[in-house]
Amino acid sequence: ESYLTRLKLTEPHLKSFLHVSDQVLNEAQSLDHQIERNENIGPLAGVLVGVKDNICTMDMPSTAGSKVLENYRPPFDATAVKRFKELGAIVVGKTNLDEFGMGSTTEASAFQVTANPWDVSRVPGGSSGGSAAAVSAGQCVVSLGSDTGGSVRQPASFCGVVGLKPTYGRVSRYGLMAYASSLDVIGCFGSSVADAGILLTAISGYDRLDATSSKREVPDYTSQFISTELLDSKPLKGLKIGLIRETLDNGVDIGIKSAVLGAVSHLEELGCTLSEVSLPSFSLGLPAYYILASSESSSNLSRYDGVRYGNQATADELNALYGDSRATGFGPEVKMRILMGTYGLSAGYYDAYYKRAQQVRTLIQKSFKTALDEYDILISPAAPSAAYKIGEKKNDPLAMYAGDIMTVNVNLAGLPALVLPCGFVEGGAAGLPVGLQMIGAAFDEEKLLRVGHIFE
Ligand code: GLN
């Protein structure tokens, strides 16, 4: 009840939800009845979870922030949702996002603009801005987002919460509406590293409904969360941390740089050894990402043809039905991505764009591998700036894309990364949060969570 009250009070200012469930109290009451009957309730009983609206939830709208899916109610739950529900957690509602996850501010939602709880004149980040704002404002306990190029980590940084992007394949993508299938992962938001880790434990693991999900055993990530009082004064002794040089170059706000350097000295106090490490192909990540993500999206989004789901235009001829349904259903950012992606994949341009971007992707994977053979964890800012004003970059897509520089490389390499608050810069009434990004080796979420927990 207290969460629902808080939601009601804050939602008119924030608009983080596209849909709020009317079943939350009923579901909580049925857990109470189970307790009265001495029945076992799951370990997450009663935990309220916000779910990004590009993740399918049974009997609830799932629109991906797009008019093309307005009123669509999937007949099934995404595997991640099904898993946390089985442990007793409750879906509180569906959170706002940039249409199909394409954007960095949540302004590209077809339905509403979400505000940043730290300063409502600013963006919450994106594309999972609704999920980040909801946790930040205490509208739910934890939330799910999706991260194709930073959509969990950058909004976590802008909203001052913890965001966890798992290794590609750690969490099933079944029921996540595809944006760029080789990059998409479902990730977790929490107000602490432990909360995000508990949610990860709940949703991870092999799923026969997603051929790219990994069969590796899922460790109990929660075993990392020992009381920090039990640790000695140098609990991270021996841990080697590499600070990615290219991420502190020009283009990063001075306040962000000093917050990250502050985090570096804190890590040193905890016993880590720190050195700078260079990833020479780092700056190539941005163009490669935007070519690959747009190419994959142009193919994935061809399923929205007005016949099978959602928005259907009236037309007396099949091609006109497809064309009109897509023309009226998709927003401008999505159309631009489909055009860019189709161009990049077309005969005559394929070698110059798509193929070349794939080669860059291999280079990036290799340079991360070399660095992570030497260092336990790599660190960087989560974004080059703190949250900016609503509208500031809306009409300048290149400036908005440039803000993804810190995060896209990690998706191209398929690695896990954790973002957690590490300080503030000036702005708003009380300062704006800054996020630190920690990048680990594939399937080494355990180490990220342990270090993150001790750090915070
Ligand atoms: N901002 C990036 C994009 O627009 C990343 C989005 C995401 O991770 N879904 O593609």
Boltz pocket constraint, residues with backbone or C-beta under 6 A from the ligand:
constraints:
  - pocket:
      binder: B
      contacts: [[A, 100], [A, 101], [A, 102], [A, 103], [A, 104], [A, 126], [A, 127], [A, 146], [A, 147], [A, 148], [A, 149], [A, 150], [A, 151], [A, 152], [A, 179], [A, 293], [A, 404]]
      max_distance: 6.0
